[in-house]
Amino acid sequence: MRRIDKGTIVRTILLGVTWLNILLINYNLQPVPVLDEESIAYGLTFLASVWAWFKNNYITLRGRKQKEVLEKSNLMK
């Protein structure tokens, strides 16, 4: 049986809190006081930009090996 990793559990909890806050705000109820909206927006923007940068660049050893294979196969300009 495969165990669920901690990252998956944390992301699932954060997703649940986010949706709970959306529903509470939608029904004019007090949302869960995690952070203010501006901090959340900045945080999500930062995380999305770092993730996009990391995924679109060959940073890790595995990524550099993938780039070599793509270049050898003429699949990359």
N, CA, C and O atoms as CSV, one atom per row, in Angstrom:
chain,resi,resn,atom,element,x,y,z
A,1,MET,N,N,0.840,-1.176,0.000
A,1,MET,CA,C,0.000,0.000,0.000
A,1,MET,C,C,0.884,1.238,0.000
A,1,MET,O,O,1.824,1.333,0.789
A,2,ARG,N,N,0.588,2.181,-0.878
A,2,ARG,CA,C,1.368,3.411,-0.974
A,2,ARG,C,C,0.878,4.425,0.048
A,2,ARG,O,O,-0.324,4.598,0.252
A,3,ARG,N,N,1.829,5.088,0.679
A,3,ARG,CA,C,1.489,6.124,1.654
A,3,ARG,C,C,1.418,7.464,0.949
A,3,ARG,O,O,2.143,7.705,-0.016
A,4,ILE,N,N,0.560,8.321,1.421
A,4,ILE,CA,C,0.441,9.669,0.883
A,4,ILE,C,C,1.543,10.514,1.502
A,4,ILE,O,O,1.733,10.507,2.719
A,5,ASP,N,N,2.280,11.252,0.647
A,5,ASP,CA,C,3.380,12.053,1.180
A,5,ASP,C,C,2.858,13.310,1.880
A,5,ASP,O,O,1.715,13.721,1.677
A,6,LYS,N,N,3.706,13.902,2.695
A,6,LYS,CA,C,3.318,15.066,3.501
A,6,LYS,C,C,2.939,16.257,2.635
A,6,LYS,O,O,2.029,17.011,2.981
A,7,GLY,N,N,3.631,16.433,1.510
A,7,GLY,CA,C,3.326,17.552,0.618
A,7,GLY,C,C,1.903,17.487,0.091
A,7,GLY,O,O,1.220,18.508,0.009
A,8,THR,N,N,1.457,16.296,-0.264
A,8,THR,CA,C,0.094,16.123,-0.755
A,8,THR,C,C,-0.913,16.464,0.332
A,8,THR,O,O,-1.930,17.105,0.063
A,9,ILE,N,N,-0.638,16.046,1.541
A,9,ILE,CA,C,-1.546,16.333,2.658
A,9,ILE,C,C,-1.617,17.837,2.913
A,9,ILE,O,O,-2.707,18.382,3.092
A,10,VAL,N,N,-0.469,18.513,2.932
A,10,VAL,CA,C,-0.447,19.960,3.172
A,10,VAL,C,C,-1.182,20.701,2.067
A,10,VAL,O,O,-1.980,21.595,2.351
A,11,ARG,N,N,-0.927,20.342,0.800
A,11,ARG,CA,C,-1.609,21.005,-0.316
A,11,ARG,C,C,-3.114,20.780,-0.269
A,11,ARG,O,O,-3.889,21.683,-0.586
A,12,THR,N,N,-3.530,19.585,0.124
A,12,THR,CA,C,-4.958,19.285,0.219
A,12,THR,C,C,-5.613,20.109,1.322
A,12,THR,O,O,-6.716,20.624,1.142
A,13,ILE,N,N,-4.944,20.234,2.454
A,13,ILE,CA,C,-5.485,21.044,3.550
A,13,ILE,C,C,-5.585,22.504,3.140
A,13,ILE,O,O,-6.603,23.148,3.395
A,14,LEU,N,N,-4.540,23.038,2.505
A,14,LEU,CA,C,-4.568,24.427,2.048
A,14,LEU,C,C,-5.676,24.661,1.027
A,14,LEU,O,O,-6.345,25.694,1.056
A,15,LEU,N,N,-5.864,23.717,0.140
A,15,LEU,CA,C,-6.947,23.827,-0.841
A,15,LEU,C,C,-8.294,23.847,-0.132
A,15,LEU,O,O,-9.165,24.645,-0.479
A,16,GLY,N,N,-8.475,22.973,0.862
A,16,GLY,CA,C,-9.725,22.940,1.610
A,16,GLY,C,C,-9.995,24.239,2.360
A,16,GLY,O,O,-11.123,24.731,2.364
A,17,VAL,N,N,-8.960,24.799,2.999
A,17,VAL,CA,C,-9.122,26.071,3.710
A,17,VAL,C,C,-9.468,27.183,2.729
A,17,VAL,O,O,-10.310,28.032,3.020
A,18,THR,N,N,-8.826,27.179,1.579
A,18,THR,CA,C,-9.110,28.196,0.563
A,18,THR,C,C,-10.563,28.135,0.114
A,18,THR,O,O,-11.238,29.161,0.039
A,19,TRP,N,N,-11.043,26.932,-0.183
A,19,TRP,CA,C,-12.439,26.792,-0.619
A,19,TRP,C,C,-13.412,27.111,0.510
A,19,TRP,O,O,-14.475,27.685,0.273
A,20,LEU,N,N,-13.054,26.744,1.725
A,20,LEU,CA,C,-13.895,27.084,2.871
A,20,LEU,C,C,-14.020,28.596,3.004
A,20,LEU,O,O,-15.115,29.110,3.233
A,21,ASN,N,N,-12.902,29.313,2.860
A,21,ASN,CA,C,-12.941,30.774,2.936
A,21,ASN,C,C,-13.801,31.363,1.816
A,21,ASN,O,O,-14.564,32.302,2.042
A,22,ILE,N,N,-13.676,30.815,0.624
A,22,ILE,CA,C,-14.483,31.311,-0.494
A,22,ILE,C,C,-15.969,31.138,-0.208
A,22,ILE,O,O,-16.765,32.044,-0.455
A,23,LEU,N,N,-16.337,29.979,0.311
A,23,LEU,CA,C,-17.749,29.736,0.633
A,23,LEU,C,C,-18.237,30.650,1.751
A,23,LEU,O,O,-19.343,31.186,1.681
A,24,LEU,N,N,-17.416,30.827,2.777
A,24,LEU,CA,C,-17.805,31.710,3.879
A,24,LEU,C,C,-17.971,33.147,3.403
A,24,LEU,O,O,-18.933,33.814,3.784
A,25,ILE,N,N,-17.062,33.628,2.588
A,25,ILE,CA,C,-17.175,34.988,2.043
A,25,ILE,C,C,-18.406,35.104,1.165
A,25,ILE,O,O,-19.102,36.118,1.202
A,26,ASN,N,N,-18.680,34.076,0.378
A,26,ASN,CA,C,-19.835,34.079,-0.525
A,26,ASN,C,C,-21.147,34.210,0.247
A,26,ASN,O,O,-22.095,34.830,-0.235
A,27,TYR,N,N,-21.203,33.629,1.438
A,27,TYR,CA,C,-22.418,33.690,2.245
A,27,TYR,C,C,-22.352,34.782,3.315
A,27,TYR,O,O,-23.090,34.743,4.300
A,28,ASN,N,N,-21.461,35.754,3.110
A,28,ASN,CA,C,-21.299,36.904,4.006
A,28,ASN,C,C,-21.030,36.499,5.454
A,28,ASN,O,O,-21.548,37.114,6.386
A,29,LEU,N,N,-20.223,35.467,5.630
A,29,LEU,CA,C,-19.813,35.015,6.956
A,29,LEU,C,C,-18.341,35.353,7.167
A,29,LEU,O,O,-17.628,35.638,6.205
A,30,GLN,N,N,-17.890,35.322,8.393
A,30,GLN,CA,C,-16.496,35.635,8.712
A,30,GLN,C,C,-15.591,34.506,8.214
A,30,GLN,O,O,-15.751,33.358,8.629
A,31,PRO,N,N,-14.632,34.828,7.318
A,31,PRO,CA,C,-13.724,33.778,6.830
A,31,PRO,C,C,-12.715,33.370,7.902
A,31,PRO,O,O,-12.544,34.063,8.905
A,32,VAL,N,N,-12.065,32.259,7.680
A,32,VAL,CA,C,-11.017,31.791,8.581
A,32,VAL,C,C,-9.871,32.798,8.518
A,32,VAL,O,O,-9.350,33.066,7.435
A,33,PRO,N,N,-9.469,33.362,9.663
A,33,PRO,CA,C,-8.440,34.411,9.640
A,33,PRO,C,C,-7.026,33.849,9.454
A,33,PRO,O,O,-6.257,33.742,10.409
A,34,VAL,N,N,-6.707,33.500,8.234
A,34,VAL,CA,C,-5.373,32.969,7.945
A,34,VAL,C,C,-4.449,34.131,7.617
A,34,VAL,O,O,-3.510,34.409,8.364
A,35,LEU,N,N,-4.702,34.798,6.527
A,35,LEU,CA,C,-3.962,35.982,6.097
A,35,LEU,C,C,-4.931,36.902,5.380
A,35,LEU,O,O,-6.021,36.486,4.987
A,36,ASP,N,N,-4.533,38.145,5.211
A,36,ASP,CA,C,-5.395,39.044,4.453
A,36,ASP,C,C,-5.271,38.728,2.961
A,36,ASP,O,O,-4.321,38.067,2.541
A,37,GLU,N,N,-6.219,39.196,2.172
A,37,GLU,CA,C,-6.289,38.844,0.753
A,37,GLU,C,C,-5.051,39.286,-0.025
A,37,GLU,O,O,-4.586,38.575,-0.916
A,38,GLU,N,N,-4.523,40.451,0.313
A,38,GLU,CA,C,-3.355,40.957,-0.410
A,38,GLU,C,C,-2.131,40.066,-0.180
A,38,GLU,O,O,-1.378,39.789,-1.114
A,39,SER,N,N,-1.937,39.623,1.049
A,39,SER,CA,C,-0.807,38.735,1.349
A,39,SER,C,C,-0.946,37.411,0.609
A,39,SER,O,O,0.039,36.873,0.103
A,40,ILE,N,N,-2.149,36.893,0.546
A,40,ILE,CA,C,-2.393,35.644,-0.164
A,40,ILE,C,C,-2.108,35.826,-1.657
A,40,ILE,O,O,-1.478,34.972,-2.281
A,41,ALA,N,N,-2.572,36.939,-2.225
A,41,ALA,CA,C,-2.340,37.203,-3.644
A,41,ALA,C,C,-0.851,37.314,-3.948
A,41,ALA,O,O,-0.373,36.744,-4.928
A,42,TYR,N,N,-0.109,38.054,-3.103
A,42,TYR,CA,C,1.338,38.165,-3.306
A,42,TYR,C,C,2.019,36.802,-3.171
A,42,TYR,O,O,2.898,36.455,-3.961
A,43,GLY,N,N,1.611,36.049,-2.180
A,43,GLY,CA,C,2.206,34.730,-1.968
A,43,GLY,C,C,1.969,33.796,-3.141
A,43,GLY,O,O,2.890,33.119,-3.598
A,44,LEU,N,N,0.736,33.758,-3.629
A,44,LEU,CA,C,0.424,32.897,-4.773
A,44,LEU,C,C,1.169,33.337,-6.025
A,44,LEU,O,O,1.642,32.499,-6.793
A,45,THR,N,N,1.275,34.646,-6.235
A,45,THR,CA,C,2.014,35.158,-7.389
A,45,THR,C,C,3.486,34.769,-7.300
A,45,THR,O,O,4.090,34.349,-8.287
A,46,PHE,N,N,4.053,34.914,-6.106
A,46,PHE,CA,C,5.454,34.539,-5.907
A,46,PHE,C,C,5.657,33.047,-6.176
A,46,PHE,O,O,6.571,32.666,-6.907
A,47,LEU,N,N,4.811,32.210,-5.589
A,47,LEU,CA,C,4.952,30.768,-5.771
A,47,LEU,C,C,4.778,30.351,-7.227
A,47,LEU,O,O,5.522,29.511,-7.732
A,48,ALA,N,N,3.786,30.943,-7.901
A,48,ALA,CA,C,3.558,30.602,-9.308
A,48,ALA,C,C,4.735,31.026,-10.178
A,48,ALA,O,O,5.125,30.295,-11.088
A,49,SER,N,N,5.302,32.193,-9.911
A,49,SER,CA,C,6.418,32.659,-10.730
A,49,SER,C,C,7.674,31.817,-10.487
A,49,SER,O,O,8.390,31.486,-11.432
A,50,VAL,N,N,7.945,31.469,-9.224
A,50,VAL,CA,C,9.108,30.626,-8.934
A,50,VAL,C,C,8.927,29.242,-9.538
A,50,VAL,O,O,9.870,28.683,-10.097
A,51,TRP,N,N,7.739,28.689,-9.433
A,51,TRP,CA,C,7.471,27.357,-9.996
A,51,TRP,C,C,7.618,27.370,-11.516
A,51,TRP,O,O,8.215,26.458,-12.088
A,52,ALA,N,N,7.080,28.399,-12.173
A,52,ALA,CA,C,7.203,28.503,-13.634
A,52,ALA,C,C,8.660,28.659,-14.037
A,52,ALA,O,O,9.097,28.050,-15.013
A,53,TRP,N,N,9.419,29.464,-13.304
A,53,TRP,CA,C,10.840,29.633,-13.598
A,53,TRP,C,C,11.563,28.305,-13.442
A,53,TRP,O,O,12.356,27.922,-14.301
A,54,PHE,N,N,11.291,27.599,-12.344
A,54,PHE,CA,C,11.965,26.327,-12.064
A,54,PHE,C,C,11.630,25.282,-13.117
A,54,PHE,O,O,12.508,24.555,-13.581
A,55,LYS,N,N,10.354,25.208,-13.492
A,55,LYS,CA,C,9.930,24.194,-14.454
A,55,LYS,C,C,10.395,24.506,-15.874
A,55,LYS,O,O,10.583,23.581,-16.664
A,56,ASN,N,N,10.585,25.768,-16.220
A,56,ASN,CA,C,10.965,26.150,-17.572
A,56,ASN,C,C,12.467,26.314,-17.750
A,56,ASN,O,O,12.921,26.704,-18.825
A,57,ASN,N,N,13.230,26.028,-16.730
A,57,ASN,CA,C,14.683,26.078,-16.805
A,57,ASN,C,C,15.223,24.737,-16.344
A,57,ASN,O,O,14.602,24.037,-15.544
A,58,TYR,N,N,16.358,24.403,-16.850
A,58,TYR,CA,C,16.952,23.111,-16.531
A,58,TYR,C,C,17.906,23.284,-15.352
A,58,TYR,O,O,19.123,23.347,-15.531
A,59,ILE,N,N,17.346,23.361,-14.151
A,59,ILE,CA,C,18.092,23.659,-12.931
A,59,ILE,C,C,18.706,22.397,-12.326
A,59,ILE,O,O,19.894,22.373,-12.003
A,60,THR,N,N,17.915,21.376,-12.177
A,60,THR,CA,C,18.372,20.173,-11.490
A,60,THR,C,C,19.232,19.307,-12.409
A,60,THR,O,O,19.255,19.502,-13.624
A,61,LEU,N,N,19.928,18.360,-11.815
A,61,LEU,CA,C,20.743,17.428,-12.594
A,61,LEU,C,C,19.864,16.663,-13.582
A,61,LEU,O,O,20.242,16.469,-14.737
A,62,ARG,N,N,18.704,16.237,-13.126
A,62,ARG,CA,C,17.771,15.520,-14.003
A,62,ARG,C,C,17.333,16.413,-15.168
A,62,ARG,O,O,17.239,15.956,-16.307
A,63,GLY,N,N,17.069,17.683,-14.875
A,63,GLY,CA,C,16.657,18.618,-15.911
A,63,GLY,C,C,17.742,18.837,-16.948
A,63,GLY,O,O,17.459,18.902,-18.145
A,64,ARG,N,N,18.994,18.953,-16.489
A,64,ARG,CA,C,20.100,19.143,-17.437
A,64,ARG,C,C,20.275,17.916,-18.325
A,64,ARG,O,O,20.586,18.045,-19.509
A,65,LYS,N,N,20.077,16.725,-17.761
A,65,LYS,CA,C,20.154,15.499,-18.559
A,65,LYS,C,C,19.026,15.461,-19.592
A,65,LYS,O,O,19.240,15.041,-20.729
A,66,GLN,N,N,17.833,15.896,-19.200
A,66,GLN,CA,C,16.709,15.948,-20.143
A,66,GLN,C,C,17.018,16.909,-21.284
A,66,GLN,O,O,16.698,16.628,-22.439
A,67,LYS,N,N,17.633,18.031,-20.968
A,67,LYS,CA,C,17.982,19.014,-21.989
A,67,LYS,C,C,18.978,18.420,-22.976
A,67,LYS,O,O,18.846,18.620,-24.183
A,68,GLU,N,N,19.976,17.690,-22.474
A,68,GLU,CA,C,20.948,17.039,-23.348
A,68,GLU,C,C,20.274,16.074,-24.306
A,68,GLU,O,O,20.594,16.052,-25.495
A,69,VAL,N,N,19.346,15.279,-23.802
A,69,VAL,CA,C,18.630,14.320,-24.646
A,69,VAL,C,C,17.821,15.049,-25.712
A,69,VAL,O,O,17.813,14.639,-26.873
A,70,LEU,N,N,17.137,16.133,-25.326
A,70,LEU,CA,C,16.356,16.910,-26.291
A,70,LEU,C,C,17.244,17.509,-27.370
A,70,LEU,O,O,16.884,17.497,-28.547
A,71,GLU,N,N,18.401,18.032,-26.982
A,71,GLU,CA,C,19.298,18.633,-27.957
A,71,GLU,C,C,19.879,17.577,-28.895
A,71,GLU,O,O,19.998,17.819,-30.096
A,72,LYS,N,N,20.241,16.410,-28.360
A,72,LYS,CA,C,20.785,15.327,-29.197
A,72,LYS,C,C,19.750,14.807,-30.175
A,72,LYS,O,O,20.097,14.366,-31.271
A,73,SER,N,N,18.491,14.853,-29.792
A,73,SER,CA,C,17.411,14.344,-30.652
A,73,SER,C,C,16.875,15.430,-31.588
A,73,SER,O,O,15.906,15.204,-32.312
A,74,ASN,N,N,17.503,16.603,-31.575
A,74,ASN,CA,C,17.061,17.734,-32.403
A,74,ASN,C,C,15.608,18.138,-32.112
A,74,ASN,O,O,14.885,18.558,-33.015
A,75,LEU,N,N,15.195,18.010,-30.866
A,75,LEU,CA,C,13.845,18.390,-30.462
A,75,LEU,C,C,13.811,19.748,-29.785
A,75,LEU,O,O,12.758,20.221,-29.357
A,76,MET,N,N,14.988,20.370,-29.694
A,76,MET,CA,C,15.088,21.651,-29.005
A,76,MET,C,C,15.915,22.590,-29.853
A,76,MET,O,O,16.943,22.203,-30.409
A,77,LYS,N,N,15.467,23.809,-29.948
A,77,LYS,CA,C,16.208,24.797,-30.757
A,77,LYS,C,C,17.392,25.322,-30.018
A,77,LYS,O,O,18.127,26.158,-30.543
